[in-house]
């Protein structure tokens, strides 16, 4: 698993995180930098201080047992940043390897509802909840972050086909942080192939595993507020095998590691 330091700086400084990780990757001599994919959601004034955020995620192409992260990030009104998403393959807290759901908040002060919630320090203290979650390709999942009581936020995943909801964990933020700062700072969904930033990196663009995912249009406050707009972009890097397409009214499609023939 790569260092949390690059992810923390990435989330907090550029929102969503990007520059710090790419700069770190650039010092790996002879390595290439895949271009991450991003959709920035712009929210109306009514989303200020939102108490929940939900979106659908479908892995359309499974990249196999490799280190992809498909996530959504945001800021809190009076505090730091957080993200929540699904990972393709990584080390779990029980020592096994496999698919996960991961919920993290920088400068959080506590965790509950999952023994896989724990604190860490990578430049800035954070709390994270990591849960083994066997998502299936082609299946739609609804990811949700909700304030369950003052200063506590819970992340959950619902399998939309079966209706089964799974709690990933709850994190406590400092008093006075308020709700989600969507109106002022927006939110963003993104795809990261974080093996490219670990020692050894990726030697060639055609070695980036192929993945494709659909992010549904997010909603705040239980569906009461929708985004006012969106903007897609690619991160920095040498590889030209990433793209973001508008998926019609149901969201956006992010793709990385596209084979040369496509």
C-alpha positions in Angstrom: 0.0 0.0 0.0 1.4 3.4 -0.9 2.0 6.1 1.7 -1.0 8.0 3.1 1.1 11.2 2.9 0.6 11.7 -0.9 -3.1 11.1 -0.6 -3.6 13.4 2.3 -1.7 16.3 0.7 -3.6 15.6 -2.6 -7.0 15.8 -1.0 -6.3 18.9 1.1 -4.3 21.0 -1.3 -5.8 20.7 -4.8 -9.2 19.2 -4.2 -9.3 16.6 -5.4 -5.7 15.7 -4.6 -3.4 15.6 -7.7 -0.4 17.8 -7.8 1.6 16.4 -4.8 1.2 12.8 -6.0 2.1 13.6 -9.6 5.2 15.5 -8.4 6.2 12.6 -6.2 5.7 10.2 -9.1 7.8 12.4 -11.4 11.0 11.7 -9.4 10.8 8.0 -10.2 13.4 7.9 -13.0 12.3 6.1 -16.1 8.7 5.8 -14.9 5.6 7.2 -16.6 2.6 9.0 -14.9 -0.9 7.8 -15.8 -3.3 10.7 -16.1 -6.0 10.5 -13.4 -9.6 11.3 -14.3 -11.7 13.9 -12.5 -15.2 15.4 -12.5 -15.7 18.5 -10.5 -19.3 19.0 -9.3 -20.5 22.6 -8.8 -23.3 23.0 -6.2 -26.0 25.7 -5.7 -26.3 27.8 -2.6 -28.9 25.4 -1.2 -26.2 22.8 -0.7 -24.3 24.9 1.9 -23.9 22.9 5.1 -25.4 19.7 3.6 -25.9 16.8 6.0 -25.4 14.0 3.5 -24.0 13.2 0.1 -24.8 10.2 -2.0 -23.9 8.9 -5.5 -24.0 5.7 -7.5 -20.9 3.8 -8.6 -20.7 1.0 -11.1 -17.4 -0.7 -12.1 -18.0 -1.3 -15.8 -14.6 -3.0 -16.4 -12.8 -4.8 -13.6 -9.0 -4.0 -13.8 -8.2 -7.2 -11.8 -6.2 -7.4 -8.6 -4.5 -4.1 -8.8 -4.5 -0.7 -7.0 -7.3 1.4 -8.4 -9.4 3.7 -6.2 -12.7 5.1 -7.4 -13.7 7.9 -5.0 -15.6 11.1 -4.2 -14.0 13.9 -2.2 -15.4 17.0 -0.4 -14.5 19.6 2.3 -16.3 20.4 5.5 -17.5 23.9 6.2 -15.2 24.6 9.2 -12.6 21.9 8.7 -10.6 19.6 6.5 -11.3 17.2 3.6 -12.6 13.7 3.3 -13.2 11.0 0.7 -15.1 7.8 0.3 -14.9 5.1 -2.4 -14.2 1.6 -3.5 -10.8 0.1 -4.1 -10.0 -2.7 -6.6 -7.4 -4.6 -4.5 -5.3 -3.8 -1.4 -4.2 -5.0 2.0 -7.1 -5.2 4.5 -6.7 -4.6 8.2 -7.1 -8.3 8.9 -4.0 -9.0 6.8 -5.9 -10.4 3.8 -5.8 -8.8 0.3 -8.9 -8.0 -1.8 -11.6 -5.5 -2.6 -12.4 -2.7 -0.1 -14.5 0.3 0.7 -12.5 3.1 2.3 -13.7 6.2 4.1 -11.2 8.8 5.3 -11.3 12.3 6.9 -8.2 14.4 7.6 -8.0 16.0 11.1 -10.9 13.7 12.3 -10.7 12.8 16.0 -12.4 9.4 16.4 -13.9 6.4 14.7 -16.6 3.7 15.4 -18.8 1.0 13.9 -15.9 -0.9 12.3 -12.8 -2.4 14.0 -11.0 -1.4 10.8 -11.4 2.3 11.7 -8.1 3.7 13.0 -6.0 6.9 13.3 -2.8 7.8 11.5 -0.5 10.7 10.9 0.9 11.5 7.5 1.8 15.2 7.8 -1.7 15.8 9.2 -3.6 13.4 11.5 -6.4 11.5 9.9 -8.9 8.8 10.7 -9.8 6.1 8.2 -12.3 3.2 8.0 -11.3 0.3 5.8 -13.8 -2.6 5.2 -13.5 -5.7 3.1 -16.3 -5.3 0.5 -16.7 -7.7 -2.4 -18.2 -5.4 -5.0 -19.0 -7.0 -8.3 -18.4 -5.5 -11.8 -21.5 -4.4 -13.7 -23.4 -4.0 -10.4 -24.5 -0.5 -9.2 -23.7 0.6 -5.7 -25.0 3.7 -3.8 -22.3 5.2 -1.7 -23.5 7.6 1.0 -22.0 9.8 3.7 -24.4 11.0 6.3 -24.2 13.1 9.5 -25.8 10.7 12.1 -25.4 13.1 15.1 -23.4 16.2 15.9 -19.8 15.8 14.7 -20.3 12.2 13.6 -20.4 11.1 9.9 -21.2 7.5 8.7 -20.3 6.0 5.4 -22.3 3.2 3.9 -22.6 1.2 0.6 -25.9 -0.1 -0.7 -26.1 -2.9 -3.3 -28.9 -1.5 -5.5 -29.9 -4.9 -6.9 -30.3 -6.6 -3.6 -31.1 -3.6 -1.4 -28.4 -4.7 1.1 -26.8 -1.7 3.0 -23.4 -2.1 4.6 -21.9 0.3 7.1 -18.3 1.0 6.3 -17.7 3.0 9.5 -18.3 6.3 11.3 -15.8 9.1 11.9 -15.9 11.9 14.4 -14.8 15.4 13.4 -14.0 18.3 15.7 -16.8 20.3 17.1 -17.8 23.3 15.0 -16.9 21.8 11.6 -20.5 22.0 10.5 -21.8 20.3 7.3 -20.4 19.6 3.9 -19.0 22.7 2.2 -20.5 21.9 -1.2 -21.7 25.3 -2.2 -18.4 27.1 -1.6 -15.9 24.3 -2.6 -17.9 21.8 -4.6 -17.0 18.1 -4.6 -15.2 15.8 -7.1 -15.2 12.2 -8.2 -11.9 10.7 -9.4 -10.0 7.6 -10.4 -6.5 6.9 -9.2 -4.1 4.2 -10.1 -1.9 4.6 -7.0 0.6 1.8 -7.8 2.1 4.3 -10.2 3.3 6.4 -7.2 4.8 3.5 -5.2 8.5 2.6 -5.4 9.0 1.0 -8.9 6.1 2.9 -10.4 4.9 2.0 -13.9 7.5 1.6 -16.7 5.2 2.1 -19.7 1.7 3.5 -20.4 0.5 0.2 -21.9 1.2 -1.4 -18.5 -1.6 0.6 -16.8 -4.5 -1.8 -16.2 -7.7 -1.0 -18.1 -10.7 0.1 -16.0 -13.9 1.9 -16.7 -16.4 3.1 -14.1 -19.6 5.1 -14.1 -20.2 7.7 -11.4 -23.9 8.7 -11.1 -25.0 12.3 -10.6 -24.6 12.9 -6.8 -27.3 14.3 -4.6 -27.2 16.1 -1.2 -29.5 16.1 1.8 -31.3 12.9 0.8 -31.9 13.9 -2.8 -33.2 17.4 -2.0 -30.3 19.2 -3.8 -28.7 18.3 -7.1 -25.5 19.8 -8.6 -25.7 22.9 -10.7 -23.1 21.8 -13.2 -19.9 19.8 -13.7 -16.5 19.9 -15.4 -14.4 17.0 -16.5 -10.6 17.0 -16.8 -7.5 14.8 -16.8 -4.6 15.1 -14.5 -1.0 15.7 -15.5 1.1 12.8 -16.9 2.7 11.3 -20.0 0.1 8.7 -20.8 -2.7 9.5 -23.2 -4.9 6.4 -22.4 -7.3 8.1 -20.0 -10.6 9.8 -20.7 -13.8 11.1 -19.1 -17.1 11.0 -21.1 -20.5 12.4 -20.1 -22.7 9.5 -19.5 -25.9 11.3 -20.3 -28.3 12.2 -17.5 -27.1 9.3 -15.3 -23.6 10.7 -14.7 -20.1 10.4 -16.1 -17.9 7.5 -17.3 -14.2 7.5 -16.3 -11.7 5.3 -18.1 -7.9 4.6 -17.6 -5.5 2.3 -19.2 -7.4 2.3 -22.5 -5.7 -0.2 -24.9 -4.1 1.4 -28.0 -6.6 -0.2 -30.4 -9.6 1.6 -28.8 
